[in-house]
Amino acid sequence: MPRLITYNVHRCVGVDRRLDIDRVAAVIAEHEPDIVCLQELDVGRARTGHVDQAQAIADRLSMSFRFHPAMAVESELYGDAILTHRPEVLVRTGVLPTLVGVPGLEPRGALWSRIDIDGVPLNVINTHLGLVPREQRLQAAALAGRDWVGACDGAAILTGDFNATSLTRPYQILNRRLSDAQRLLGLRPSVKTFPSGFPAIRIDHLFVSPQVRPIQVFAPFSPLARMASDHLPLVFDFELQPA
């Protein structure tokens, strides 16, 4: 049974303010995923020692990776990645729309890999939305549109940190296009991931196409997971069904 983890790693700085890539990799490795979707990675940034965090985590997990820099300042990059030990091809990376004339908004983006799961292609889109609701609505509409989810053929998972709960319009835009894995499972209460020490908010989501059958969703709550990032990882087991 394939397993995916989505995880906002907070540039590998834990709630104790300690930078520790090994700790983040250990949290992931404990659950032996096939696919890992990471948000908030630093690549070559002075603040985290000029390390390529996507490469470093992938090396520790013996996985290949695809990285998309949502933000680039000269040689310093910040963004999201998809890691896997399965055969894969990169389909698309891109920026997401933002609000014009609003200062201080971080650029946001998404990346899409097609991953071979025992001969069945699975489209995996990883993203990290902004913090302003109007901006989130634009970004959710773009992801639901023809360039992203609308262009997926067959099984698809859209995941990441959406910075939006299930009561918000951005969530509803995406849930009309795909299905929330937690709701398909009827999880009550829902699995929450933020903040890691006392997870009370559900802003990390898993949206799936009809060909993806959820088996279980859980968030590890070990001492290591509670410390390694300000989010808990969200673990998703699933099966792929015929179209």
Secondary structure in CASP SS format (residue, H / E / C, confidence):
PFRMAT SS
TARGET T0000
AUTHOR 0000-0000-0000
METHOD secondary structure of the structure
MODEL  1
M C 1.00
P C 1.00
R E 1.00
L E 1.00
I E 1.00
T E 1.00
Y E 1.00
N E 1.00
V C 1.00
H H 1.00
R H 1.00
C H 1.00
V E 1.00
G C 1.00
V C 1.00
D C 1.00
R C 1.00
R C 1.00
L E 1.00
D C 1.00
I H 1.00
D H 1.00
R H 1.00
V H 1.00
A H 1.00
A H 1.00
V H 1.00
I H 1.00
A H 1.00
E C 1.00
H C 1.00
E C 1.00
P C 1.00
D C 1.00
I E 1.00
V E 1.00
C E 1.00
L E 1.00
Q E 1.00
E E 1.00
L E 1.00
D E 1.00
V E 1.00
G C 1.00
R C 1.00
A H 1.00
R H 1.00
T H 1.00
G C 1.00
H C 1.00
V C 1.00
D E 1.00
Q H 1.00
A H 1.00
Q H 1.00
A H 1.00
I H 1.00
A H 1.00
D H 1.00
R H 1.00
L H 1.00
S C 1.00
M C 1.00
S E 1.00
F E 1.00
R E 1.00
F E 1.00
H E 1.00
P E 1.00
A E 1.00
M E 1.00
A E 1.00
V E 1.00
E C 1.00
S C 1.00
E E 1.00
L E 1.00
Y E 1.00
G E 1.00
D E 1.00
A E 1.00
I E 1.00
L E 1.00
T E 1.00
H C 1.00
R C 1.00
P C 1.00
E E 1.00
V E 1.00
L E 1.00
V E 1.00
R E 1.00
T E 1.00
G E 1.00
V E 1.00
L C 1.00
P C 1.00
T C 1.00
L C 1.00
V C 1.00
G C 1.00
V C 1.00
P C 1.00
G C 1.00
L C 1.00
E C 1.00
P C 1.00
R C 1.00
G E 1.00
A E 1.00
L E 1.00
W E 1.00
S E 1.00
R E 1.00
I E 1.00
D E 1.00
I E 1.00
D C 1.00
G C 1.00
V E 1.00
P E 1.00
L E 1.00
N E 1.00
V E 1.00
I E 1.00
N E 1.00
T E 1.00
H E 1.00
L C 1.00
G C 1.00
L C 1.00
V C 1.00
P H 1.00
R H 1.00
E H 1.00
Q H 1.00
R H 1.00
L H 1.00
Q H 1.00
A H 1.00
A H 1.00
A H 1.00
L H 1.00
A H 1.00
G C 1.00
R C 1.00
D C 1.00
W C 1.00
V H 1.00
G H 1.00
A H 1.00
C C 1.00
D C 1.00
G C 1.00
A C 1.00
A E 1.00
I E 1.00
L E 1.00
T E 1.00
G E 1.00
D E 1.00
F C 1.00
N C 1.00
A C 1.00
T C 1.00
S C 1.00
L C 1.00
T C 1.00
R H 1.00
P H 1.00
Y H 1.00
Q H 1.00
I H 1.00
L H 1.00
N H 1.00
R H 1.00
R H 1.00
L C 1.00
S E 1.00
D E 1.00
A H 1.00
Q H 1.00
R H 1.00
L H 1.00
L H 1.00
G C 1.00
L C 1.00
R C 1.00
P C 1.00
S C 1.00
V C 1.00
K C 1.00
T C 1.00
F E 1.00
P C 1.00
S C 1.00
G C 1.00
F C 1.00
P C 1.00
A C 1.00
I E 1.00
R C 1.00
I C 1.00
D E 1.00
H E 1.00
L E 1.00
F E 1.00
V E 1.00
S C 1.00
P C 1.00
Q C 1.00
V E 1.00
R E 1.00
P E 1.00
I E 1.00
Q E 1.00
V E 1.00
F E 1.00
A C 1.00
P C 1.00
F C 1.00
S C 1.00
P H 1.00
L H 1.00
A H 1.00
R H 1.00
M H 1.00
A H 1.00
S C 1.00
D C 1.00
H C 1.00
L C 1.00
P C 1.00
L E 1.00
V E 1.00
F E 1.00
D E 1.00
F E 1.00
E E 1.00
L E 1.00
Q C 1.00
P C 1.00
A C 1.00
END
